[in-house]
Structure formats: C-alpha cells, structure tokens
Amino acid sequence: MHLSAIIGSMAELMVYIIVMSITPGPNTILSLSNAAAVGLRKGVRLNIGMLIGITAVTAISYAFSSLVYALLPSAELCLRILAFIYLMYLAWKTYRKGEIENDGKSASFLEGLLLQLVNVKVYLLALTAISTYIIPQAGTPAEAMLLSAIIPITCFISGLVWAVGGSLLSAIYSRYRRPVCLVLALSLVYCAVRIFV
C-alpha cells in the first residue's frame, strides 16, 4: 500500500474518531452538566473515569473484535438494554440536580467508568475504528495497539472540551438550574431512546 493511501486512511480515522467523540452523547452531556454544577476542578474526576472506561472498552474491542462480531446480534441487544437503563438513571439524576440545591457533589470516577462499559456509542466507535481503519492499516499488533490509543485520548480531550464549556456556563447554570437540568436530562433520555431507534 502506498504512503498516500495510508495517510488518507489515517486522516479518515481521525475525522471519524473526532466526530464520534465530540458530538453530543452521554459522555459529552454528562461532562457538561457535571462541570457546570461543580466546576472543572471537581468535575474532572468524572472525565478521568471516562478515560479509564474508554481505554478498557478500546482494549476489549481490539482483543475480541472478531469474537464480538460473531456474537454481535445477541450481545448488542443486551448492551443496548443496559445502556438504556443506565442513561435513564443518569437522566433522572441530572433532572433531580435541578430540583435540589446544588450540593457541590460531582459525578464520580466510578460513574464515569461504568458509563463507558454500557455506552453503545463507545463500543461502536472502538469496534468500527479498529476493524475498519486500524487493523487493516497496522503492520504489526504493536502498531495496531498504538493506533488504538488514539481512541481514548481523543475521547478524553472531547470530554474535557465539554467540561470546560460547562464550567464556563456555570453562572447561567446556577441562575437557571431547573430548566438547564431539564434540557440536559431530556437530552440523555433522547440518547437512551436513540439506542433503539
């Protein structure tokens, strides 16, 4: 394969990962609402949990991509149901933040980690990037693992972008907490419903 074809494929990979990680979804919405509620410094724990979770999902996707593809029809429904339940829980929790005074509690590292284990968008991102771009382009397993590291790093940066946005909007959040939390909760409900639509 010519160098220009490899560079073109890697450019497509980066566009795909950036678009998938920066567009609204469970991670970005939770990063924004969490940082808006507690600030960037406290909120970053959630993002670190997300980073660890995305790294685990990426490793699982790489190591077992052929097995997952073989089991995808049955595994996919189970993942969708778990993701739907967890997203609805997050939506309820986000909505409740608007009903009660800000207690200064951040979403936890563990919540960020667990979200990734049921986040269908992260699995789809990792499986698609690895099977479509990374494995075909990598000359060795070491190269494939190195290229796979782009996924969690880019997702972490995207989550931080949304967290910074939430932190910058914290004054608006404080003043209009109820409607902001309602909109964010409904966004999470939308993400949950989209799992099945």
N, C-alpha and C positions, 0 to 999 in steps of 0.2 A: 504494500500500500504506500502511496506517495505521501510525503510530508504534508502537502497541502490538504489532502483528504483527511489526514489525522487531525490537523489543526482545525479544519472545518467541523469535524465531528465533535471535537472538544469544545468548540465555540457553541455548538448546538447544545451540548451537555450543560454548559454554564448557563445559557439562556433558560433552559428547562428548569434547572435547579433554582435559579434566582426567581423565576416567575412562580414556581410552585411554592417557594418558601416565603415570599414577600406578600403574596396576595392574601386577602382575608381568609381566615380559617380559625380553628380552635386555638392554635398557638398564638397567633397574632392578636386575636381579640382578647384572650386572657392576659397576654403580656401588657397590652394597652390598659385594660381595666385595672389590673393589679398595680401597675406603676402609677396610674392616675390616683388610686386610692391611698397608696402608702409611700410613693416616691420611688425614684430609681434605685437608690442605695438599698432599701429594704426589699424592693421588688426583684432584684437581680437573682436572688436565691431560686426563684421560680425558673428563671431562664437557664440557670446552671443545671437544674434538674431536667429541664427540657433537653439541654445539650447532651447530658449523660444518656437520657432515654433515646434520643435520636441516634446517638452513636451505637447504642445496643441494637436498635432496630436495623441500622445500616449493616452492622456485623452479622446479624441474623439473616438479613436479606442476601448478603453476599454468600455466606456459608451454605445456606439452604435454598438458594433461588430455584434450582431445578426441582427440589422436593416440594417447595411451596407451589410451584406451577402445577405439579401433578395433583396436589391436594387442594388447589385454589377454590374449586366450586364449594366444597364443604367448609373449608377454613374461612373463606370470605364471608359467608353468612354469619358465622359465629363472631368474627371480628366486627362486622357491621352492628350486630346487636349489642355487643359490649361497648362499642364506640357510641352508639345512640344513647345507651343508659348513662354512660359517663358524661357525655355532652349535656344531657338533660339535667344531670346533677350539677354540673358547672353553671348551666343557665339559671337554675334555681338559686344557687349560691350567689351568683352575680346579681340577680334580681333582689335578693334579700339584703345585699350590701346597700341598696338604695333605700330600704325600709328602715334600717337601723343606723344609728350614729356611727361614724367612722371609728372603728375600734383600733385602727392602726395595724391590724393583723394582715400580714402578707400571705398570699397563696404560698404554700410550702414547696421546698425542694422535692419532696415526695410526690406532691400533686403534679408538679411539672414532669417528673419522671414517669408516673403512672399514665398521664395523658398520652405520652408517646407510645406506650405499649398497646393502647387501644385506638390510636389515631390512624384511621384508614388512609388519610392523605399522606402521612409519613411513610407508611408501608408502600403505597402506590408510587410515591416519589422514589424511594430507595430501590424497589424492585424494577421499576421502569428504567431508571438511570443506570443501574448496574447491568441489567440484561440487554438493554438497547445500545448503550454507549460505552460503558466501562469495560465489560468483559470482551466484547469484540475488538476493542482498540488496544487493550493491555497485552503486552508481550509476555508478561510473567504474572504469577499470582501476587508477587510483591508490588508490581506496578498497579495491578487492579486494586489492591488494598489501599495503596497510597492515593489513587484517584478517588476511591470510595470515601476517603476522609474529607473530600470537598463537600459532601452532603451535609454532615452535621455542622461543619464550620460555617457554611453558608446559612443554614437554618438558624444557628445561634446568632449570627450577625443580623439576620432579618428580624428575629425576635427582639433583639436589643433596639433596633430601629423603632419598632412599635412601642417598646417600653419607654424609650426616650420621648416619643410622641405623647404617650400617656402622662409622663412626668411633666412635660411642658404644658399639658392641658389640665393639670391638677387644680388650678384656680377655678376653671369652668366646672370641673368635676365636683369640687366642693360646693359650689353655688347651686348647681343643677344635678345633684347626685341622683335623685329619683329618676328623672327622665333619661339621664345618661345610662344608668344601670339597666333601665327597662330596654333601651335600644340595644345595649350590649348583650343582655340576656336573650332578647329576641334574635339577635344575630347568631348566638350559639344554638338556639332552637332551629333556626334556618339551616345551620351547618348539620345538625342532627338529622333533620328531615331529608336533606340532600343526600345523605348516605343511602337512602332507599329510593330516591327519585332519579 
